[in-house]
Amino acid sequence: QVQLVESGGGLVQAGGSLRLSCAASGSIYSFHVMAWYRQAPGMQRELVCDINSAGVVYCADYVTGRFTLTTDNAKNTMYLQMNSLKPEDTAVYYCAADTANVGFDSWGRGTQVTVSA
């Protein structure tokens, strides 16, 4: 099974920026879909952004224009650049991969992002 490890979370003031990384143990070029999800306390996990095998990126409305998903196939790493952060972006951010077109079968342990007002 593919291992995914997130990093880059932390505490930032509102309006600030962070870049999250998701390092994969396998070749992300072969993955069907990779995604960033987040889960705030007491809330359900929600999709932030994803990218499919054709390189098409989708981001949820609440982050469009502020967050950018990119990948580096040579490093087997996916990134999430987060700008203009808001307190409501506070959550644990998870990296996920659909490695075989069967749904998300690999998940990272998450990285905490806290945005102070």
C-alpha positions in Angstrom: 0.0 0.0 0.0 1.1 3.5 -0.8 2.2 5.6 2.2 1.4 9.3 2.3 3.0 11.8 4.7 1.8 15.3 5.1 3.9 18.2 6.3 3.8 22.0 6.4 1.0 22.7 8.8 1.3 25.2 11.7 -0.1 28.3 13.3 -0.6 31.4 11.1 -2.4 34.7 11.5 -5.4 35.4 9.3 -4.3 36.7 5.9 -1.1 34.6 6.1 0.1 31.7 3.9 1.2 28.1 4.3 2.3 25.4 1.9 1.4 21.8 2.7 3.3 18.9 1.2 2.2 15.3 0.7 5.0 12.9 0.0 4.1 9.6 -1.5 6.0 6.3 -1.3 5.0 5.4 -4.9 4.8 7.1 -8.3 2.1 9.7 -8.1 2.1 9.8 -11.9 0.3 6.5 -11.9 -2.4 7.5 -9.4 -6.0 8.0 -10.7 -6.7 10.9 -8.3 -5.0 12.7 -5.5 -6.7 15.1 -3.1 -6.5 17.3 -0.1 -9.3 16.9 2.4 -9.8 18.8 5.7 -11.7 18.1 8.9 -12.5 20.8 11.5 -13.4 19.8 15.1 -17.0 18.5 15.2 -17.3 18.7 11.4 -17.3 16.1 8.6 -14.3 15.7 6.4 -14.6 17.8 3.3 -12.8 18.0 0.0 -10.5 20.9 -0.5 -8.9 20.3 -3.9 -8.2 17.3 -6.1 -6.2 16.5 -9.3 -6.9 13.6 -11.7 -4.6 11.6 -13.9 -5.2 14.1 -16.7 -3.9 16.9 -14.6 -7.2 18.6 -14.1 -7.5 20.4 -10.8 -10.7 21.0 -9.0 -11.0 23.1 -5.8 -14.1 23.7 -3.7 -15.7 27.1 -3.9 -14.7 28.1 -0.4 -11.0 28.0 -1.4 -11.0 28.9 -5.0 -8.8 31.8 -5.7 -6.9 31.3 -2.4 -5.6 27.7 -2.5 -3.6 26.1 -5.3 -2.9 22.4 -5.8 0.3 21.4 -7.6 2.3 18.2 -8.0 5.9 17.4 -8.6 6.0 13.9 -10.3 9.8 13.7 -10.0 9.5 14.1 -6.2 6.3 12.1 -5.9 4.9 15.0 -4.0 1.7 17.0 -4.0 1.4 20.5 -2.6 -1.3 22.8 -1.4 -0.4 26.5 -1.4 -2.8 28.3 0.9 -3.0 32.1 0.7 -5.2 34.6 2.4 -6.0 32.1 5.2 -9.1 32.6 7.3 -9.9 31.3 10.8 -12.5 29.0 9.2 -9.7 27.3 7.4 -8.5 25.9 10.7 -8.6 22.1 10.4 -6.6 18.9 10.1 -5.6 18.6 6.4 -5.3 15.1 4.9 -3.7 13.9 1.8 -5.5 11.1 -0.1 -4.8 9.0 -3.2 -6.9 6.8 -5.4 -4.2 4.5 -6.7 -6.3 2.1 -8.7 -9.5 3.8 -9.6 -11.3 2.2 -6.7 -11.8 5.2 -4.5 -9.4 6.8 -2.0 -7.5 3.8 -0.8 -4.5 5.6 0.8 -4.6 8.4 3.4 -2.0 10.3 5.3 -2.3 11.0 9.0 -2.9 14.7 8.6 -1.3 17.9 9.4 -2.8 20.6 11.7 -3.5 24.1 10.3 -4.5 26.7 12.8 -5.4 30.2 11.7 -5.7 32.8 14.4 -7.9 35.9 14.0 
